[in-house]
Amino acid sequence: MNKGRIRVEDKRLINGEEVDVNQLMPIKYKWAWEHYLNALANHWLPHEVPMAQDIALWKSRDLSEAERHVIMRNLGFFATAESLVANNITLAIFRYVTNAECRQYLLRQAFEEAIHTHAFHYIVESLDLDEGEVFNMYREIPVIAEKDRFEMELTSDVIRPDFSTATEEGAQKFLENLIGYYVIMEGIFFYSGFAMILSFHRRNRMTGIGQQFQYILRDETIHLNFGIDLINGIRMENPHLWTKDFQEKIYGHIEKAVELEAKYAREVLPEGVLGLTAPMFLEYARYIADRRLERIGLKRLYKSSNPFPWLSETIDLGKEKNFFETRVTEYRQGATLVWED
């Protein structure tokens, strides 16, 4: 039966099944479309980044065992973490977001997660690393396995065939999933890894890996911003979900995430390298956790300061506009991507 044309006010982020999810226009959530357009502007492919200098340095004796350990652990974490995020998007989030413009962005994000996994394959292949070692760290290295297991616990209910967001419990579980993947995985766990790898890039070491991490960071910054807009949009449309008990549960997840990140840092940096130490990463995890909490309307827990002021132009959310002002001036297959301010 013809129900008439879709009106902007009829659209909803979740539980809007009565509105045709296939119809993009009229757009209600302009932020979702802007994130989609920004993502298109960031398009890149791993094999366009030259790896010759990284290969030479990796084969030389100029990298200490401690430095190699940092690089390997971060490759191991990211190699499968990106797949976990992609699976969550395609198996859970896309299914329950009932808005066409948000789904348009989610399709782009899923593609970017595939590109990121491709990047780690490219790095492993270029450096002739043991692919079994890198891609199985999420099973075999406890500090990585714990982080990934924590995230997968937040997905287990949402991917059940009988799951629904129609109930308050179901909608809260979906919000919990969004916060777990956008705020914790991409907003805390990923950012500590960016800080470690970009420390090498900052010193002109492993520049091919560093360049790819810069491009991944550009993508992840938009992922995080989209996720926060989606979370805030759902809680504004469904204020009954944002109960005190639910907020306390989120605080608990954030505290656990910071603890897991501290354990990870202690294993990756037992003695410190490049001026980085495990206590600095505990401070950084607390600092970015507070910022993520504030952006979804919750209070800070730690009131920590940023131990990496040199990251402010590259990784800090407050400086993301500066970061996006850089642009690709050469874009062709097999060429170095050149950035200019």
For each residue, the residues with C-beta under 8 A, 3 or more apart:
1:
2:
3: 18
4:
5:
6: 10 11 19 20 23 26
7: 10 26
8: 11 26 27 28
9: 28
10: 6 7 16 18 19
11: 6 8 16 19 28 29 99
12: 15 16 19 98 99 237
13: 16 29 97 98 99 102 230 233 234 237
14: 96 97 98 165 171 174 234 237 238
15: 12 98 165 166 171
16: 10 11 12 13 19 21 98 99
17: 21 98
18: 3 10
19: 6 10 11 12 16 23 98
20: 6 23
21: 16 17 98 99 100 103
22: 100
23: 6 19 20 100
24: 27 100 101 104
25:
26: 6 7 8
27: 8 24 30 32 33 101
28: 8 9 11 99 101
29: 11 13 32 33 99 101 102 229 233
30: 27 33 34
31: 34 35 226 229
32: 27 29 35 36 99 101 102 104 105 226 229 230
33: 27 29 30 36 37 101 104 105
34: 30 31 37 38
35: 31 32 38 39 105 222 225 226 229
36: 32 33 39 40 101 104 105 108
37: 33 34 40 41
38: 34 35 41 42 222 324
39: 35 36 42 105 108 109 112 219 222
40: 36 37 43 108
41: 37 38
42: 38 39 215 218 219 222
43: 40
44: 48 115 215 328 337
45: 48 115 118 333
46: 49 115 118 119 121 122 123 212
47: 122 333 334
48: 44 45 331 332 333 334 335 336 337
49: 46 122 208 211 212 215 336 337
50: 53 208 336
51: 54 55 122 123 126 127 208 209
52: 55 56 208
53: 50 56 57 207 208
54: 51 57 58 123 126 127 206 207 208 209
55: 51 52 58 59 126 127
56: 52 53 59 60
57: 53 54 60 62 63 205 206
58: 54 55 63 68 127 206
59: 55 56
60: 56 57 63
61:
62: 57
63: 57 58 60 67 68 71 205
64: 67 68 273
65: 68 69
66: 69 70 269 270 271 272 273
67: 63 64 70 71 200 205 273 274
68: 58 63 64 65 71 72
69: 65 66 72 73 268
70: 66 67 73 74 196 200 268 269 273 276
71: 63 67 68 74 75 197 200 206 209
72: 68 69 75 76 129 133 134
73: 69 70 76 77 137 141 144 264 267 268
74: 70 71 77 78 193 196 197 268
75: 71 72 78 79 120 123 124 129 134
76: 72 73 79 80 133 134 135 137 138 141 144
77: 73 74 80 81 137 138 144 147 189 193 264
78: 74 75 81 82 116 120 190 193 216
79: 75 76 82 83 117 120 121 124 134 135 137 138
80: 76 77 83 84 135 137 138 148
81: 77 78 84 85 138 147 148 151 185 189 190
82: 78 79 85 86 113 116 117 120
83: 79 80 86 87 113 117
84: 80 81 87 88 148 151 152 185
85: 81 82 88 89 113 181 185 186
86: 82 83 89 90 110 113 114 117
87: 83 84 90 91 155
88: 84 85 91 92 93 151 155 177 181
89: 85 86 92 93 94 106 109 110 113
90: 86 87 93 94 110
91: 87 88 94 95 155 159
92: 88 89 95 96 155 158 159 174 177
93: 88 89 90 96 97 106 177 178 181
94: 89 90 91 97 103 106 107 110
95: 91 92
96: 14 92 93 158 165 174
97: 13 14 93 94 102 103 106 230
98: 12 13 14 15 16 17 19 21
99: 11 12 13 16 21 28 29 32 102 103
100: 21 22 23 24 103 104
101: 24 27 28 29 32 33 36 104 105
102: 13 29 32 97 99 105 106 230
103: 21 94 97 99 100 106 107
104: 24 32 33 36 100 101 107 108
105: 32 33 35 36 39 101 102 108 109 226
106: 89 93 94 97 102 103 109 110
107: 94 103 104 110 111
108: 36 39 40 104 105 111 112
109: 39 89 105 106 112 113 223 226
110: 86 89 90 94 106 107 113 114
111: 107 108 114 115
112: 39 108 109 115 116 219 223
113: 82 83 85 86 89 109 110 116 117
114: 86 110 111 117 118
115: 44 45 46 111 112 118 119 219
116: 78 82 112 113 119 120 216 219
117: 79 82 83 86 113 114 120 121
118: 45 46 114 115 121 122
119: 46 115 116 122 123 212 216
120: 75 78 79 82 116 117 123 124 134
121: 46 79 117 118 124 125 131
122: 46 47 49 51 118 119 125 126 212
123: 46 51 54 75 119 120 126 127 129 208 209 212
124: 75 79 120 121 127 129 131 134 135
125: 121 122 128 131
126: 51 54 55 122 123 208
127: 51 54 55 58 123 124
128: 125
129: 72 75 123 124 133 134
130: 133 134
131: 121 124 125 134 135
132: 135 136
133: 72 76 129 130 136 137
134: 72 75 76 79 120 124 129 130 131 137
135: 76 79 80 124 131 132 138
136: 132 133 139 140
137: 73 76 77 79 80 133 134 140 141 144
138: 76 77 79 80 81 135 141 144 145 148
139: 136 145
140: 136 137 145
141: 73 76 137 138 144 145 267
142: 145 146 267
143: 146 147 260 263 264 266 267 268
144: 73 76 77 137 138 141 147 148 264
145: 138 139 140 141 142 148 149
146: 142 143 149 150 260 263
147: 77 81 143 144 150 151 189 260 261 264
148: 80 81 84 138 144 145 151 152
149: 145 146 152 153
150: 146 147 153 154 180 256 257 260
151: 81 84 88 147 148 154 155 180 181 184 185
152: 84 148 149 155 156
153: 149 150 156
154: 150 151 158 176 177 180 181 253
155: 87 88 91 92 151 152 158 159 177 180 181
156: 152 153 159 160
157: 160 163 173
158: 92 96 154 155 163 173 174 177
159: 91 92 155 156 163
160: 156 157 163
161:
162:
163: 157 158 159 160 170 173
164: 167 170
165: 14 15 96 170 171 174
166: 15 170 171
167: 164 170 171
168: 171 172 240 241
169: 172 173
170: 163 164 165 166 167 173 174
171: 14 15 165 166 167 168 174 175 234 238 241
172: 168 169 175 176 241 243 246
173: 157 158 163 169 170 176 177
174: 14 92 96 158 165 170 171 177 178 234
175: 171 172 178 179 231 234 235 241 246
176: 154 172 173 179 180 246 249 250 253
177: 88 92 93 154 155 158 173 174 180 181
178: 93 174 175 181 182 183 227 230 231 234
179: 175 176 182 183 184 231 250 253 296
180: 150 151 154 155 176 177 183 184 185 253
181: 85 88 93 151 154 155 177 178 184 185 186 227
182: 178 179 185 186 187 223 224 226 227 228 230 231
183: 178 179 180 186 187 188 224 227 228 231 254 292 296
184: 151 179 180 181 187 188 189 253 254 257 292
185: 81 84 85 151 180 181 182 188 189 190
186: 85 181 182 183 189 190 220 223 224 227
187: 182 183 184 190 191 224 227 288 292
188: 183 184 185 191 192 254 257 258 261 285 288 289 292
189: 77 81 147 184 185 186 192 193 257 260 261
190: 78 81 185 186 187 193 194 220
191: 187 188 194 195 220 284 288 315
192: 188 189 195 196 261 264 265 281 284 285 288
193: 74 77 78 189 190 196 197
194: 190 191 197 198 213 216 217 220 315
195: 191 192 198 199 276 281 284 308 311 315
196: 70 74 192 193 199 200 268 269 276 281
197: 71 74 193 194 200 201 206 209 210 213
198: 194 195 201 202 210 213 214 217 311 314 315
199: 195 196 202 203 274 275 276
200: 67 70 71 196 197 203 205 206 209 210 274
201: 197 198 204 205 206 207 209 210 211 213 214
202: 198 199 210 310
203: 199 200 274
204: 201 207
205: 57 63 67 200 201 210
206: 54 57 58 71 197 200 201 209 210
207: 53 54 201 204 210 211
208: 49 50 51 52 53 54 123 126 211 212
209: 51 54 71 123 197 200 201 206 212 213
210: 197 198 200 201 202 205 206 207 213 214
211: 49 201 207 208 214 215 337
212: 46 49 119 122 123 208 209 215 216
213: 194 197 198 201 209 210 216 217
214: 198 201 210 211 217 218 314
215: 42 44 49 211 212 218 219 337
216: 78 116 119 194 212 213 219 220
217: 194 198 213 214 220 221 314 315 323
218: 42 214 215 221 222 323 324
219: 39 42 112 115 116 215 216 222 223
220: 186 190 191 194 216 217 223 224
221: 217 218 224 225 317 320 323 324
222: 35 38 39 42 218 219 225 226
223: 109 112 182 186 219 220 226 227
224: 182 183 186 187 220 221 227 228 317
225: 35 221 222 228 229 320
226: 31 32 35 105 109 182 222 223 229 230
227: 178 181 182 183 186 187 223 224 230 231
228: 182 183 224 225 231 232 292 295 296
229: 29 31 32 35 225 226 232 233
230: 13 32 97 102 178 182 226 227 233 234
231: 175 178 179 182 183 227 228 234 235 296
232: 228 229 235 236 295 296 297
233: 13 29 229 230 236 237
234: 13 14 171 174 175 178 230 231 237 238 241
235: 175 231 232 238 239 241 242 296 297
236: 232 233 239
237: 12 13 14 233 234
238: 14 171 234 235 241 242
239: 235 236 242
240: 168 243
241: 168 171 172 175 234 235 238 246
242: 235 238 239 246 247 297
243: 172 240 246 247
244: 247 248
245: 248 249
246: 172 175 176 241 242 243 249 250
247: 242 243 244 250 251 298
248: 244 245 251 252
249: 176 245 246 252 253
250: 176 179 246 247 253 254 296 298
251: 247 248 254 255 293 298 301
252: 248 249 255 256
253: 154 176 179 180 184 249 250 256 257
254: 183 184 188 250 251 257 258 289 292 293 301
255: 251 252 258 259 301
256: 150 252 253 259 260
257: 150 184 188 189 253 254 260 261 285 289
258: 188 254 255 261 262 282 285 286 289 302
259: 255 256 262 263
260: 143 146 147 150 189 256 257 263 264
261: 147 188 189 192 257 258 264 265 281 282 285
262: 258 259 265 266 278 281 282 285
263: 143 146 259 260 266 267
264: 73 77 143 144 147 192 260 261 267 268
265: 192 261 262 268 269 278 281 282 285
266: 143 262 263 269 270 278
267: 73 141 142 143 263 264 270
268: 69 70 73 74 143 196 264 265 278
269: 66 70 196 265 266 272 273 276 277 278 281
270: 66 266 267 278
271: 66
272: 66 269 275 276 277 278
273: 64 66 67 70 269 276
274: 67 199 200 203
275: 199 272
276: 70 195 196 199 269 272 273 280 281
277: 269 272 280 281
278: 262 265 266 268 269 270 272 281 282
279: 282 283
280: 276 277 283 284 307 308
281: 192 195 196 261 262 265 269 276 277 278 284 285
282: 258 261 262 265 278 279 285 286
283: 279 280 286 287 304 305 307
284: 191 192 195 280 281 287 288 304 306 307 308
285: 188 192 257 258 261 262 265 281 282 288 289
286: 258 282 283 289 290 301 302 304
287: 283 284 290 291 302 304 305 306 307
288: 187 188 191 192 284 285 291 292 317
289: 188 254 257 258 285 286 292 293 301 302
290: 286 287 293 294 300 301 302 303 304
291: 287 288 294 295 317 318
292: 183 184 187 188 228 254 288 289 295 296
293: 251 254 289 290 296 298 299 300 301
294: 290 291 297 298 299 300
295: 228 232 291 292 317
296: 179 183 228 231 232 235 250 292 293
297: 232 235 242 294
298: 247 250 251 293 294
299: 293 294
300: 290 293 294 303
301: 251 254 255 286 289 290 293
302: 258 286 287 289 290
303: 290 300
304: 283 284 286 287 290
305: 283 287
306: 284 287 309 311 312 316
307: 280 283 284 287
308: 195 280 284 311 315
309: 306 312
310: 202 313
311: 195 198 306 308 314 315 316
312: 306 309 315 316 318 319
313: 310 316 319 322 323
314: 198 214 217 311 319 323
315: 191 194 195 198 217 308 311 312 319
316: 306 311 312 313 319 320
317: 221 224 288 291 295 320
318: 291 312
319: 312 313 314 315 316 322 323
320: 221 225 316 317 323 324
321: 324 325
322: 313 319 325
323: 217 218 221 313 314 319 320 326
324: 38 218 221 320 321
325: 321 322 341
326: 323 339 340 341
327: 339 340
328: 44 331 337 338 339
329: 338 339 340
330: 335 336 337 338
331: 48 328 335 337
332: 48 335
333: 45 47 48
334: 47 48
335: 48 330 331 332
336: 48 49 50 330
337: 44 48 49 211 215 328 330 331
338: 328 329 330
339: 326 327 328 329
340: 326 327 329
341: 325 326
